[in-house]
Amino acid sequence: MNNSQQRGATGRSQVRKAELIATGRKLFADTSYDALSMDDIAKQAGVAKGLIYYYFTSKRGYYLAIVEDSLAELVARAGGDTDLPGVERVRRTIDGYLHYAEHHHAAYRTIVTGGVGSDAEVLAIRDSVREELVATIAEGAYGRRTLPPIARLALVGWLSAVEGTTLDWTGALGAPDQPDRAALGALLVRQLRATLTVIEEFVPECPAPPIAEEPSDRRGDLAPVTGSP
């Protein structure tokens, strides 16, 4: 096989693998991990079971690949628009995060709760994404990704509150009087504003950025991220 043929085979392999992951995301969104057998997965995907083993080694390997793919999409959605000014990037990061949770309920719940039971590998993947999100917020707020420990802990605490709030919100979408994404985003921006103010009190070298002066937050005027779900 020449180089061109090898590239073509690799490209087709990557496309097939991506298709299997996309199918798995839909399956695990509606059915628990333990309730799905590899035979069920292969039947729904329209492939031989051996093909799934070929790409992912095991059911758990397949599941971890799906979790990692979901996490990568969440980080990409939340951490986009890197060319925006820092304050606007913070606001867009929050909206991107909520956009993902709004349109991928099951995947978001898996990410935040750690997936299957207390799977250490899934939890490690989740924790790495939390660190990336905290670093993204820090970069938007302070222009740097690394912070003094107490400042980092404050942002971790805020993000933990965001996760709990977002889980509750996605579980009640469509219910009467539930806030829309813009209103919830404005609430989380204001909570972040308070956190940044507290950080400044404890760490003067991390002054609260001008996000505290955004009047549009009071009206729930958080500009939504554009793009398809």
N, C-alpha and C positions, 0 to 999 in steps of 0.2 A: 504494500500500500504506500503510495507516494504521500508527500506532505499535504497536498491539497485534499486528498481523500481522507487522511487522518483528521485534518481540521473539520472536514464535513461530518465525519463520524462523531467527533467530539461535540460539535455543535448540535447534532441530532440527539446525542445522549443527554446534553444539558437541557434541551427542550423537553425531552421525555421525562427527565427527573423533575423538572419544574411542574409539568402537568400532573405528575403523581402527587407532588406536595400540595398543589392547588386542590386536587380531589380530596386529599387527606384533611385539609383544613375544613372543607365542607362537611366531611363525615364526622370528624371529631367535634364539630360545632353542634351537631344534633344528637350525638350518641356518646356515652361515656367510654373511656379508654378500655375498661374491662369488658364492656358489652360488645365490642367490635373484635371479631376474629380476623386473622389474616385472610381466610377464605372470603369473609364478608367484604373486606377491603378490596381484594383482587376482583371480586365480582362487580362491585360498584365502579371500580376503575376500568373494567373491561380489559384486564390484562391477566397473564398467568401469574400465579403467586410467586413463582421463582424470580420474576422480573423485579418484584419489590425487594426480595432478599438480595438480589444482585446489586441493587443501588443502595440499600440501607441496612443490609445484614440481618436485621431483626425488626420485630414490631416496635420495640422500644427505640431502636435507631431511627425508624421511620417517624415515630412520634417526636423525637428530639429534633429531627430535621424540620418538622412542621412548626415546632415551637420557635426554633431559631429563625425560620423564615418570617414568622409573625412578628418576632421581636425586631428583626431587621427593618421590616416595613414600618413599625411603630417609631423606631429611632429616626428613620429617613423622613417620615411625615413630620415628626416633632422638631427635628434638627435642620430642616430645610431653610431656604432663604438666608443663607449665610452672608449675603451682600447687604442685607438691611442694617440700618443703625441698630445699636445694641438694644435700646429700649423696645423698639418695634419688634425686634427679633424675639425678645422674651415673650411679648404678647402673642406673637404668631406661633411660638413654640407651644404655648398653652393651648391655643386653638387647634393646632395640628394634633396634639395629644388627644384632645376631646373628640376631634373628628374621627380619629382611628377608633376610639372606644365606641363611639356612636354607631359606626358602620360595621364593626367586628366584635360584637358583644362577647361571643364565646371565646374567641382568641384572646381578647383583652382579659377576661376572667382567668383564663389559664395562665397568662403571663403574670398577673398580679398575685394569684393565690399559689403559684408554684406548680400547677399541673397535677400530676398523679400523686395523690397523698402528699408526702413530704420528700419527693424525689430530689436527692442532693444535687444531681446534675442539672435538673430543671431549675432548682433554686439558685444554683451558681450562675446559670445563664441569665435569670431574672435579675440577680444582684448586679451583674455587669452592666445590664441595661439601665438600672437605676443610677449607677455611677455615671454613665454616659449622659443621662438626662440632667442630673445635678450639675455635671460639668458644662452642659449646654446652657443651662440657666445662668451659671456663674460667669460664663464667657459673655453672655448678653448683658448681664448686670454690671460686671466689673472689668470686662475685657481680658479675663484670664480664666483658665480652667481649673487651676489648683488654688485652693483656699486654705487659710488656717483651720485647724481641726474644729474649733467651736463654730466657725462660720459654715463649714461643710455640714456639721451636725444639724444646724438650724435649717439648712436647705433640705437635708434628708427628712427631717421632721415635717416640713411643709409638704414634701412630695408624698410622704406616707399618708398625710391627711387628704391630699389630692386623690390618691388611689382609692381610699375608702369612700370619699365623696362620689367619685366617678363610678365606682361599682354600684353604689346605691342608685345613682342617677340612671345608669343604663338599665338597671333592673326595673325601673319604673317609667321608662320612656313610653309616651302615649297616654299616660294617666293624666287626669285633670290637674291643672295648675302646676304641672312640672315645668321648670324653666327650660328654655331652649339652649342651644349650645352657646350662643352669644352671651346670654344672661349668666350662665354658669361660669363661662370664661371670665367675665368681668368680676364675678365674686372671687374667683381664684387669683386673679391679678391683684385685687385689693388685699387678699390675705397674704400674697407674696410681698406686697408693698409693706405690710406690717412686719413681716419677717425680716425684710431687708433693713428696716428701721431698727429693729432689735439687734441685728447683727452689728450695725454701726455703733450701738451703745457698748457692745462687748469688744468689738474689734474696730477701733477708730480708723485703721488703715483700709477698711472696707466701707467707705461712705455709701449711704443709700443713693442709688442713681436717680435720674429725673423721672423714673416711672411713677414716683410719688406725686407728680404734678400733672398726670394725665386726667383731665376732667371727663373724658368720654367714658371712663369706667363707671361713673356714677349713673350713666344712662344705659349701661349694658351694651355700649356701642363697640364691642370687640369685632373688628373686621374679620369675617370668616375666611378660612383658607379655601381657595378655589381648587377645583379638580374633582375627578370622579371618585366615588366611594371606593 
